[in-house]
Amino acid sequence: MKTPTVTAAEIARLAGVGRAAVSNWRKRHPDFPAPVGGSTASPEFDLIQVEQWLRGQGKLPELSRVDRLWRHLAAPTQTPASALAGVGTLLLARHRGGRPAHKVDTHLSTLLPDIDALADELGPQAAFDELWQRFSAPGPGRLFATPDELADLMVGLADVGEGSVLDPAAGSGATLRAAARAGCTTAYGQELDPDLATLAGLWLALRDVPGEVRPGDSLRADAFGGHTVDAVVCHPPFGVTNWGNEELGYDPRWEYGVPPRTEPELAWVQHALAHLRPGGHAVLLMPPAAAGRRAGRRIRAELLRRGALRAVVALPSGVAAPHGVPLHLWVLRRPASDAPAPARALLIDAAEGDVAELSARVLTAWHAFTAAPDAEVEEAGFARAVPVIELLDEEVDLTPARRQPAGGVEQTGEQLVRTRERLAAIVGDLPALMPQISHPTEGSASPATSVADLIRGGALQLLGPARISAAGQPHVDVPPAAGSGSPVLTVPDVLAGVDASGQVDDRLGQEIPLAVGDVVVPMVASTLTARVVTAEGTLLGRNLYLLRPNPAALDPWFLAGQLRTSANEKQASSLSGTLRFDIRRAQVRRLPLDEQRAHGEAFRRLAQFESAIRQIALLGTDFVRLAADGLAGGQLRP
């Protein structure tokens, strides 16, 4: 049997510590187990040796049932994907009220008591999620999946809503899961790896999402030939020259030109368009070279002329690739037969920043463009609606950065002065924003209680839209908002600390108005974040917890400050990397209301200080860029 190995991140999770602690142990303890595989940057260690060392040092806490089960699944002779697929099949049968019709695998049969106990403890759906999170955690030789925040952006650009969606290169189902979160009615997928296809299909089936994920090569053997959907989202394989160009030379999908052997991504683009209903959108993750390679310029030109290619978005480095490669999103639309070709295409250069913070800005630019596709939409250095005739030059280069307008002397100078003044003003306010905090002279330890207990005791309400309850989270129904014109607070808005930027979509279900004093927490993020609502007039977005404190028992700023601690991040999360939080498990100190308010005021000032620091970082970057560009280009002088 294969010896199980673990990464440093998994050792940290086993011991309940951070990665830095594991690094320190390796340096300070000569008897720490030596790596048995992996690489210098990402070593792997023998699991049994690590457990023995941790136990000898008194650093091995009691393992949860799910971690014990996962260890058995991660080290058999079959692959972890195959083992998890087998467990998922058992859990799906439990979900549907029975046992699988076929004989259970010999290895899994010995684990049936553990599987049944986990399903009894968490429910089949949550049990599969917990095992899935361990399967998909980053590590050497592990599957690289499209990050959740990027998949959500792709689904938002495709306007999935309550429509049908297809991913012809589904992988483990990241984009299909995002489509389910967005409320799609039917989800279809195809994946070359049969185990991954099974896993993606199991995730959908456990949530009763209609559709199916079939194994196979989408280009050579399209499992959904002749079937059209409302949206296609896809992260296709890059640079695969043996993709079937010889046998597919006369394929009817090549409406915009036969893809050269070196342009497999343009084959995926046309495959996606072939599966769209007129007016439907497709969003594909693409290598940046596809925007400018000479071999593909004729197909790019035809996509532009006929109005099929509507936008190209440059993403920050490392967002969707394991080795820091910057990628693009292509947004396509199936043209209606009687519709005139649009005069412009949108190019967005979002290569600087964090995708979670940029998502709202990208979606805002896209929605403004679709509302007026022939208007001169332009946001200097970020987005520009470029005339198609301008793009149809000899190269047909669609790289967003090369089509952004350059600022003139007056514009650059004015921007620099305004940026410098704003930067100086915020820096000057920093000392006043820092809260006055002292070390207590006596022990200040006080008992803590969970958010779940606060809810049961009436000190707190947990509210959420229907979209949250579909993901298995409890919620309390509240009356819908009176109007549909209010902006929607989204996960990227909360993480970036900016005003609500989302738009209401009547198809997405109940609208919940936010009240002053509400606390909102993203369900999925890289860090646990809590934000206090300070103004009315906005609606709750998807994938956000809404905590409404009873003002007679709980101060909102105190609650928000307690929730976002590093201890609660560990307590409420179940995955390293991109974290999924169960906020009910978070702990809150029990203090009298007057003490809560004193602490709450300190937390409020910390939030203001944090917002100022964030603005300083952004303005500082802008200031350096403007000054350097102006000096180098001659628009400014020392």
Wavefront OBJ file of the C-alpha trace (Angstrom):
o trace
v 0.000 0.000 0.000
v 1.236 3.478 -0.825
v 2.675 5.399 2.137
v 0.542 8.536 2.746
v 2.320 11.892 2.583
v 1.354 15.372 3.742
v 2.418 18.894 2.856
v 3.462 21.598 5.311
v 0.002 23.143 4.982
v -1.603 19.844 5.925
v 0.763 19.432 8.897
v -0.300 22.890 10.076
v -3.934 21.845 9.790
v -3.270 18.603 11.687
v -1.660 20.516 14.562
v -4.069 23.461 14.459
v -1.297 26.021 13.832
v -0.149 28.302 11.026
v 2.341 27.467 8.272
v 5.008 29.593 9.978
v 4.942 27.322 13.039
v 5.691 24.260 10.895
v 8.592 26.100 9.286
v 9.965 26.976 12.712
v 9.682 23.353 13.890
v 11.722 22.192 10.910
v 14.475 24.692 11.739
v 14.543 24.270 15.516
v 14.040 20.517 15.922
v 16.704 18.249 14.369
v 14.430 15.238 14.847
v 11.605 16.702 12.734
v 10.887 14.196 9.916
v 12.854 14.792 6.713
v 10.958 15.309 3.427
v 10.263 12.135 1.449
v 9.052 13.769 -1.766
v 7.734 16.901 -3.402
v 10.146 19.729 -4.163
v 12.398 22.121 -2.284
v 9.689 24.783 -2.368
v 6.841 22.377 -1.564
v 8.177 19.309 0.285
v 6.075 16.318 1.263
v 6.502 14.319 4.494
v 5.654 10.796 5.617
v 2.304 11.078 7.408
v 3.030 8.334 9.950
v 6.413 9.868 10.868
v 4.819 13.312 11.226
v 2.034 11.979 13.442
v 4.550 10.205 15.676
v 6.640 13.377 15.999
v 3.612 15.576 16.738
v 2.308 13.094 19.280
v 5.718 12.934 20.986
v 5.815 16.736 21.198
v 2.253 16.929 22.532
v 1.194 18.885 19.445
v -1.315 16.436 17.941
v -4.895 17.360 18.862
v -7.769 14.915 18.671
v -8.660 14.310 15.019
v -12.156 14.928 13.748
v -14.075 12.074 12.152
v -13.787 13.648 8.704
v -9.989 13.983 8.972
v -9.642 10.372 10.075
v -11.762 9.214 7.144
v -9.861 11.383 4.671
v -6.530 9.872 5.721
v -7.824 6.460 4.739
v -9.061 7.787 1.386
v -5.873 9.701 0.544
v -3.501 6.767 0.792
v -5.001 3.687 -0.902
v -3.674 2.120 -4.087
v -6.480 3.796 -6.049
v -6.352 7.559 -6.640
v -7.934 9.953 -4.103
v -10.333 11.140 -6.834
v -11.546 7.607 -7.425
v -11.847 6.951 -3.688
v -13.784 10.155 -3.112
v -16.056 9.353 -6.054
v -16.825 6.013 -4.411
v -17.665 7.691 -1.098
v -19.720 10.320 -2.914
v -21.783 7.591 -4.567
v -22.527 6.105 -1.143
v -23.461 9.521 0.261
v -25.717 10.243 -2.719
v -27.533 6.981 -2.098
v -27.985 8.045 1.549
v -29.218 11.447 0.350
v -31.838 9.699 -1.770
v -32.855 7.381 1.024
v -31.202 4.084 0.128
v -28.051 2.117 -0.600
v -26.151 1.884 -3.919
v -27.442 -0.861 -6.198
v -23.965 -2.162 -7.092
v -21.472 -3.880 -4.807
v -19.358 -1.549 -2.666
v -15.608 -1.498 -3.400
v -13.602 -3.754 -1.057
v -11.527 -0.874 0.323
v -14.588 1.299 0.925
v -16.548 -1.534 2.541
v -14.182 -1.393 5.535
v -14.903 2.348 5.837
v -18.710 2.046 5.731
v -19.136 2.575 9.518
v -17.068 5.795 9.349
v -18.920 6.992 6.235
v -22.306 6.309 7.817
v -21.265 8.023 11.059
v -20.066 11.105 9.162
v -23.295 11.230 7.150
v -25.307 10.959 10.381
v -23.248 13.748 11.972
v -23.226 16.265 9.116
v -25.716 15.030 6.543
v -24.680 13.516 3.169
v -24.217 16.872 1.427
v -22.057 18.494 4.110
v -20.078 15.268 4.567
v -19.190 15.218 0.877
v -18.270 18.929 1.040
v -15.873 18.354 3.939
v -14.108 15.505 2.124
v -14.114 17.472 -1.123
v -12.391 20.429 0.557
v -9.566 18.176 1.702
v -9.294 16.639 -1.749
v -9.054 20.049 -3.437
v -6.717 21.737 -0.907
v -3.566 23.116 -2.631
v -0.426 20.991 -2.550
v 2.286 19.428 -4.712
v 0.863 17.193 -7.392
v -2.680 18.214 -6.458
v -5.433 19.121 -8.840
v -5.482 22.849 -9.679
v -9.066 24.091 -9.794
v -10.452 27.431 -10.933
v -10.657 29.598 -7.758
v -14.188 30.230 -6.474
v -13.933 34.020 -6.776
v -12.867 33.744 -10.427
v -15.562 31.174 -11.200
v -18.135 33.541 -9.645
v -16.863 36.379 -11.850
v -17.120 34.184 -14.964
v -20.667 33.185 -14.085
v -21.564 36.827 -13.431
v -20.259 37.900 -16.837
v -22.160 35.044 -18.480
v -25.383 36.153 -16.745
v -26.289 32.599 -15.785
v -29.218 33.545 -13.542
v -32.001 30.971 -13.700
v -30.930 29.467 -17.016
v -29.155 26.381 -18.271
v -25.349 26.258 -18.298
v -22.669 24.043 -19.857
v -18.976 23.589 -19.042
v -17.375 21.437 -21.759
v -14.082 21.165 -19.822
v -15.587 20.798 -16.364
v -12.562 19.516 -14.442
v -13.762 18.961 -10.887
v -16.724 21.283 -11.442
v -15.597 24.685 -10.112
v -17.544 26.714 -12.679
v -20.598 24.458 -12.426
v -20.593 24.949 -8.656
v -20.443 28.710 -9.226
v -23.365 28.433 -11.644
v -25.348 26.521 -9.028
v -24.567 29.230 -6.470
v -25.851 31.805 -8.973
v -29.144 29.932 -9.347
v -28.866 28.064 -12.638
v -31.790 25.735 -13.324
v -29.824 23.040 -15.171
v -26.095 22.291 -15.292
v -24.313 20.178 -17.896
v -20.646 19.316 -18.151
v -18.135 17.119 -19.917
v -14.695 16.159 -18.613
v -11.909 13.994 -20.018
v -11.014 12.499 -16.621
v -13.866 10.117 -15.667
v -13.187 10.377 -11.914
v -13.355 14.180 -11.995
v -16.500 14.000 -14.126
v -18.055 11.741 -11.490
v -17.073 14.113 -8.667
v -18.528 17.153 -10.447
v -21.746 15.265 -11.144
v -21.993 14.079 -7.536
v -21.695 17.630 -6.191
v -24.616 18.715 -8.387
v -26.689 15.635 -7.597
v -26.234 16.076 -3.847
v -27.748 19.545 -4.237
v -30.545 18.279 -6.483
v -29.370 20.476 -9.380
v -30.815 18.967 -12.600
v -28.361 18.026 -15.327
v -25.384 15.710 -15.703
v -21.624 15.625 -16.203
v -20.443 13.111 -18.802
v -16.915 11.775 -19.325
v -15.159 12.212 -22.656
v -13.265 14.538 -25.011
v -15.562 17.464 -25.830
v -13.809 18.414 -29.070
v -13.420 14.897 -30.499
v -16.584 13.346 -29.052
v -19.080 16.039 -28.059
v -21.438 14.454 -25.535
v -24.003 17.243 -26.037
v -23.940 17.601 -29.816
v -26.884 19.644 -31.057
v -27.831 20.727 -27.518
v -27.910 24.464 -26.778
v -27.932 26.280 -23.434
v -28.329 29.810 -22.082
v -24.686 30.154 -20.972
v -21.330 28.421 -21.352
v -18.507 28.852 -18.839
v -15.228 27.091 -19.409
v -11.584 26.850 -18.302
v -10.236 24.866 -21.270
v -6.825 23.176 -21.378
v -4.111 25.430 -22.812
v -1.462 24.683 -25.418
v -2.659 21.168 -26.330
v -1.604 20.818 -29.966
v -2.914 17.254 -30.301
v -6.539 18.308 -29.925
v -7.977 16.617 -33.021
v -7.468 19.266 -35.696
v -6.766 16.687 -38.395
v -9.951 14.646 -37.960
v -12.067 17.734 -37.230
v -11.039 19.785 -40.273
v -14.595 19.961 -41.679
v -16.459 20.145 -38.402
v -19.649 22.274 -38.600
v -18.676 24.042 -35.345
v -15.980 26.051 -37.148
v -18.335 28.849 -38.236
v -15.662 31.509 -37.839
v -12.783 29.645 -39.451
v -10.921 26.346 -39.131
v -8.632 26.621 -36.074
v -4.927 26.049 -36.867
v -3.208 23.223 -34.982
v -1.447 25.807 -32.770
v -4.732 27.529 -31.814
v -6.647 24.940 -29.756
v -8.191 27.687 -27.610
v -9.986 29.079 -30.673
v -11.459 25.619 -31.214
v -12.859 25.774 -27.656
v -14.237 29.272 -28.345
v -16.193 28.040 -31.357
v -17.282 24.876 -29.537
v -18.766 27.117 -26.823
v -20.536 29.335 -29.379
v -22.001 26.259 -31.092
v -23.747 25.318 -27.827
v -25.269 28.758 -27.166
v -28.811 29.816 -27.887
v -29.088 33.151 -29.768
v -28.354 35.925 -27.301
v -26.629 33.612 -24.812
v -23.193 34.387 -23.418
v -20.055 32.293 -23.054
v -17.082 33.157 -20.822
v -13.802 31.316 -21.358
v -10.522 31.564 -19.508
v -7.829 32.091 -22.152
v -4.021 32.405 -22.300
v -2.998 36.008 -23.134
v -1.167 34.835 -26.253
v -4.523 33.903 -27.814
v -5.335 37.627 -28.029
v -2.426 38.380 -30.356
v -0.990 35.260 -32.040
v -0.728 35.755 -35.794
v -2.056 32.270 -36.534
v -5.421 33.154 -34.997
v -5.906 36.687 -36.312
v -8.379 35.702 -39.075
v -10.666 33.915 -36.624
v -10.403 36.800 -34.138
v -11.325 39.214 -36.926
v -14.346 37.146 -37.912
v -15.496 36.891 -34.297
v -15.349 40.688 -34.074
v -17.003 41.387 -37.453
v -19.995 39.194 -36.663
v -20.404 40.455 -33.108
v -19.539 37.185 -31.360
v -16.574 38.472 -29.309
v -17.863 41.147 -26.946
v -15.129 41.655 -24.328
v -11.623 40.678 -23.250
v -10.621 41.066 -19.572
v -6.954 40.890 -18.488
v -6.687 39.290 -15.030
v -4.035 39.792 -12.317
v -1.052 37.422 -12.358
v -1.568 34.168 -10.506
v -5.351 34.434 -10.227
v -6.168 31.356 -12.286
v -2.845 29.632 -12.890
v -0.653 27.819 -10.354
v 2.592 29.460 -11.502
v 1.655 33.142 -11.589
v 0.797 33.331 -15.301
v -1.565 36.227 -16.152
v -4.661 35.086 -18.059
v -7.584 36.655 -19.917
v -11.339 36.188 -19.881
v -13.103 36.231 -23.243
v -16.796 37.126 -23.155
v -18.688 35.918 -26.221
v -22.293 36.167 -27.373
v -24.210 34.076 -29.855
v -25.432 36.671 -32.389
v -29.085 36.620 -33.376
v -29.527 36.055 -37.097
v -31.315 39.375 -37.685
v -29.237 41.528 -35.289
v -26.754 44.068 -36.687
v -23.127 43.565 -35.699
v -22.165 45.838 -32.763
v -19.756 48.676 -33.448
v -17.595 48.265 -30.348
v -15.942 45.631 -28.143
v -15.017 46.133 -24.484
v -11.397 45.711 -23.377
v -10.713 45.736 -19.623
v -7.208 45.852 -18.149
v -7.674 44.457 -14.619
v -4.129 43.084 -14.427
v -3.320 44.989 -11.221
v -4.971 44.093 -7.930
v -6.915 41.269 -6.304
v -9.635 39.479 -8.255
v -12.073 39.628 -5.327
v -11.745 43.425 -5.241
v -11.737 43.799 -9.038
v -14.785 41.611 -9.706
v -17.314 44.305 -8.814
v -15.462 46.864 -10.931
v -15.266 44.494 -13.913
v -18.959 43.603 -13.667
v -19.920 47.272 -13.360
v -17.972 48.118 -16.531
v -19.494 45.123 -18.345
v -23.064 46.028 -17.347
v -22.524 49.663 -18.415
v -21.225 48.430 -21.766
v -24.109 46.010 -22.389
v -26.614 48.716 -21.485
v -25.162 50.998 -24.205
v -22.938 48.850 -26.471
v -22.387 51.607 -29.015
v -21.513 54.329 -26.503
v -17.952 55.567 -25.918
v -17.436 53.876 -22.546
v -13.981 54.745 -21.246
v -12.260 54.545 -17.851
v -8.663 55.643 -18.262
v -6.202 52.837 -17.664
v -8.931 50.279 -16.948
v -11.729 49.893 -19.487
v -12.441 51.105 -22.994
v -15.176 50.316 -25.524
v -12.980 50.133 -28.627
v -14.475 50.560 -32.124
v -14.348 47.216 -33.925
v -12.911 48.939 -37.011
v -9.927 50.020 -34.890
v -9.314 46.437 -33.789
v -9.467 45.063 -37.338
v -5.928 46.064 -38.230
v -3.258 43.742 -39.572
v -2.587 42.074 -36.197
v -6.119 42.073 -34.680
v -4.412 42.262 -31.288
v -7.001 42.182 -28.501
v -4.607 42.613 -25.559
v -6.451 45.138 -23.317
v -3.328 47.011 -22.119
v -2.363 47.889 -25.706
v -5.685 49.567 -26.419
v -5.972 51.806 -23.362
v -5.701 55.567 -24.002
v -2.631 57.444 -22.798
v -3.207 60.529 -20.672
v -2.099 63.919 -21.940
v 0.131 66.445 -20.154
v -2.741 68.327 -18.549
v -4.608 65.169 -17.563
v -1.522 63.545 -16.025
v -0.580 66.688 -14.073
v -4.091 67.204 -12.725
v -4.414 63.562 -11.726
v -1.057 63.686 -9.963
v -1.980 66.788 -7.965
v -5.378 65.399 -6.951
v -3.865 62.045 -5.979
v -1.113 63.707 -3.942
v -3.605 65.922 -2.078
v -5.884 62.977 -1.232
v -2.916 60.889 -0.154
v -1.533 63.626 2.117
v -4.951 64.242 3.695
v -5.510 60.575 4.573
v -1.962 60.152 5.899
v -2.504 63.216 8.093
v -5.674 61.658 9.558
v -4.024 58.369 10.526
v -2.883 59.296 14.076
v -6.394 60.396 15.017
v -7.892 57.151 13.683
v -5.691 54.881 15.785
v -7.685 53.681 18.832
v -6.255 54.247 22.296
v -5.654 50.770 23.720
v -4.011 49.870 27.020
v -2.848 46.639 28.653
v -5.183 45.607 31.505
v -3.733 45.565 34.999
v -5.822 42.507 35.915
v -6.763 39.374 34.012
v -9.547 40.131 31.571
v -10.464 36.591 30.573
v -14.207 36.144 30.171
v -16.327 33.215 28.995
v -17.284 32.964 25.328
v -20.367 31.686 23.578
v -20.964 30.588 20.004
v -22.967 32.513 17.419
v -25.328 29.533 17.315
v -26.016 29.958 21.052
v -26.569 33.702 20.614
v -29.128 32.925 17.917
v -30.896 30.379 20.118
v -30.917 32.856 23.002
v -32.502 35.644 20.957
v -29.519 38.007 21.074
v -28.964 37.602 17.345
v -30.839 36.732 14.160
v -29.236 34.940 11.222
v -30.977 36.086 8.043
v -30.331 34.952 4.495
v -31.920 34.847 1.054
v -33.215 31.685 -0.593
v -29.909 31.351 -2.423
v -28.116 30.823 0.876
v -30.579 28.216 2.117
v -30.111 26.295 -1.140
v -26.477 25.846 -0.139
v -27.524 24.273 3.135
v -27.383 27.310 5.415
v -30.284 28.119 7.749
v -32.129 31.385 7.330
v -35.105 33.312 8.596
v -37.553 34.657 6.036
v -37.972 38.424 6.045
v -40.200 40.652 3.937
v -38.732 41.540 0.522
v -37.548 45.036 -0.218
v -40.180 47.495 -1.333
v -38.391 48.435 -4.535
v -35.930 46.963 -6.964
v -33.838 50.063 -7.561
v -31.559 49.660 -4.548
v -27.925 48.586 -5.034
v -26.921 45.121 -3.850
v -24.036 44.576 -1.416
v -21.821 41.828 -2.836
v -19.003 39.697 -1.435
v -16.335 41.748 -3.317
v -17.870 44.951 -1.880
v -17.534 43.618 1.676
v -13.973 42.403 1.150
v -12.877 45.677 -0.465
v -14.738 47.887 2.036
v -16.552 49.817 -0.718
v -20.163 50.854 -1.348
v -22.693 48.373 -2.710
v -22.129 47.878 -6.442
v -24.331 44.920 -7.388
v -27.550 45.074 -9.376
v -30.886 43.453 -8.632
v -31.847 40.516 -10.816
v -35.527 39.690 -10.345
v -34.862 36.069 -11.266
v -32.582 35.491 -8.290
v -35.296 35.376 -5.650
v -35.994 37.235 -2.434
v -34.609 40.717 -1.835
v -33.576 41.466 1.767
v -33.024 45.123 2.761
v -30.086 45.852 5.050
v -30.592 47.902 8.199
v -28.163 50.094 10.114
v -26.367 47.898 12.655
v -26.558 44.711 10.604
v -23.336 42.685 10.348
v -22.557 40.945 7.030
v -19.970 38.166 6.618
v -18.923 36.477 3.334
v -19.481 32.727 3.311
v -16.371 32.125 1.150
v -13.235 34.315 1.246
v -9.491 34.170 1.828
v -9.937 35.698 5.314
v -12.861 35.964 7.711
v -14.300 39.458 7.201
v -17.162 41.144 9.067
v -18.650 44.497 8.096
v -21.161 46.654 9.965
v -23.857 48.287 7.838
v -23.877 52.036 8.517
v -26.506 53.281 6.047
v -29.858 52.092 4.739
v -30.890 51.688 1.121
v -28.949 48.573 0.078
v -29.926 44.934 -0.386
v -28.211 41.737 0.723
v -26.235 39.968 -1.999
v -25.668 36.260 -2.498
v -23.232 34.211 -0.414
v -23.371 36.651 2.501
v -24.422 35.884 6.055
v -26.605 38.614 7.547
v -26.385 38.847 11.350
v -28.908 41.198 12.977
v -28.054 41.864 16.661
v -30.674 42.624 19.286
v -29.528 46.132 20.362
v -30.574 45.419 23.946
v -28.153 42.498 24.145
v -25.396 42.906 21.577
v -23.397 45.818 20.133
v -22.876 45.399 16.340
v -19.327 46.792 16.266
v -18.347 44.551 19.186
v -19.858 41.558 17.344
v -18.029 42.362 14.103
v -14.722 42.779 15.916
v -15.148 39.498 17.772
v -16.053 37.574 14.603
v -13.025 38.544 12.527
v -10.344 37.253 14.891
v -7.734 34.759 13.738
v -9.060 32.291 16.316
v -12.539 32.450 14.799
v -11.076 32.128 11.315
v -9.750 28.710 12.370
v -12.863 27.863 14.379
v -15.376 28.651 11.627
v -13.459 27.531 8.535
v -13.025 24.128 6.975
v -10.489 24.743 4.170
v -7.045 26.320 3.804
v -6.494 28.753 0.924
v -9.950 30.008 -0.035
v -11.982 29.507 3.160
v -15.631 28.505 3.507
v -17.036 29.665 6.832
v -19.809 28.354 9.041
v -20.326 31.518 11.071
v -22.490 29.677 13.610
v -19.320 28.092 15.035
v -17.601 31.440 15.714
v -17.075 32.419 19.363
v -18.031 35.755 20.952
v -16.914 36.923 24.429
v -19.696 37.445 26.965
v -19.475 41.009 28.270
v -21.981 43.497 29.722
v -23.488 45.822 27.132
v -21.588 48.897 28.347
v -18.262 47.054 28.017
v -19.333 45.785 24.595
v -19.900 49.366 23.473
v -16.460 50.448 24.691
v -14.857 47.574 22.806
v -17.145 48.249 19.840
v -15.907 51.830 19.608
v -12.319 50.552 19.477
v -13.263 48.049 16.766
v -15.034 50.830 14.816
v -11.914 52.999 14.898
v -9.816 50.016 13.827
v -12.140 49.543 10.858
v -11.719 53.210 9.909
v -7.958 52.892 10.313
v -7.947 49.789 8.113
v -10.002 51.574 5.447
v -7.567 54.501 5.494
v -4.577 52.160 5.134
v -6.280 50.483 2.172
v -6.896 53.863 0.515
v -3.288 54.905 1.146
v -2.029 51.734 -0.548
v -4.207 52.329 -3.609
v -3.466 56.051 -3.821
v 0.245 55.447 -3.253
v 0.351 53.002 -6.142
v -1.512 55.469 -8.372
v 0.799 58.307 -7.339
v 3.961 56.342 -8.162
v 2.549 55.204 -11.510
v 1.385 58.685 -12.540
v 4.661 60.324 -11.495
v 6.825 57.695 -13.184
v 4.762 57.729 -16.410
v 4.726 61.527 -16.530
v 8.460 61.907 -15.877
v 9.402 59.164 -18.335
v 7.094 60.451 -21.061
v 7.981 64.130 -20.727
v 4.534 65.244 -19.510
v 6.054 66.137 -16.115
v 9.442 67.442 -15.004
v 11.291 67.468 -11.644
l 1 2 3 4 5 6 7 8 9 10 11 12 13 14 15 16 17 18 19 20 21 22 23 24 25 26 27 28 29 30 31 32 33 34 35 36 37 38 39 40 41 42 43 44 45 46 47 48 49 50 51 52 53 54 55 56 57 58 59 60 61 62 63 64 65 66 67 68 69 70 71 72 73 74 75 76 77 78 79 80 81 82 83 84 85 86 87 88 89 90 91 92 93 94 95 96 97 98 99 100 101 102 103 104 105 106 107 108 109 110 111 112 113 114 115 116 117 118 119 120 121 122 123 124 125 126 127 128 129 130 131 132 133 134 135 136 137 138 139 140 141 142 143 144 145 146 147 148 149 150 151 152 153 154 155 156 157 158 159 160 161 162 163 164 165 166 167 168 169 170 171 172 173 174 175 176 177 178 179 180 181 182 183 184 185 186 187 188 189 190 191 192 193 194 195 196 197 198 199 200 201 202 203 204 205 206 207 208 209 210 211 212 213 214 215 216 217 218 219 220 221 222 223 224 225 226 227 228 229 230 231 232 233 234 235 236 237 238 239 240 241 242 243 244 245 246 247 248 249 250 251 252 253 254 255 256 257 258 259 260 261 262 263 264 265 266 267 268 269 270 271 272 273 274 275 276 277 278 279 280 281 282 283 284 285 286 287 288 289 290 291 292 293 294 295 296 297 298 299 300 301 302 303 304 305 306 307 308 309 310 311 312 313 314 315 316 317 318 319 320 321 322 323 324 325 326 327 328 329 330 331 332 333 334 335 336 337 338 339 340 341 342 343 344 345 346 347 348 349 350 351 352 353 354 355 356 357 358 359 360 361 362 363 364 365 366 367 368 369 370 371 372 373 374 375 376 377 378 379 380 381 382 383 384 385 386 387 388 389 390 391 392 393 394 395 396 397 398 399 400 401 402 403 404 405 406 407 408 409 410 411 412 413 414 415 416 417 418 419 420 421 422 423 424 425 426 427 428 429 430 431 432 433 434 435 436 437 438 439 440 441 442 443 444 445 446 447 448 449 450 451 452 453 454 455 456 457 458 459 460 461 462 463 464 465 466 467 468 469 470 471 472 473 474 475 476 477 478 479 480 481 482 483 484 485 486 487 488 489 490 491 492 493 494 495 496 497 498 499 500 501 502 503 504 505 506 507 508 509 510 511 512 513 514 515 516 517 518 519 520 521 522 523 524 525 526 527 528 529 530 531 532 533 534 535 536 537 538 539 540 541 542 543 544 545 546 547 548 549 550 551 552 553 554 555 556 557 558 559 560 561 562 563 564 565 566 567 568 569 570 571 572 573 574 575 576 577 578 579 580 581 582 583 584 585 586 587 588 589 590 591 592 593 594 595 596 597 598 599 600 601 602 603 604 605 606 607 608 609 610 611 612 613 614 615 616 617 618 619 620 621 622 623 624 625 626 627 628 629 630 631 632 633 634 635 636 637 638
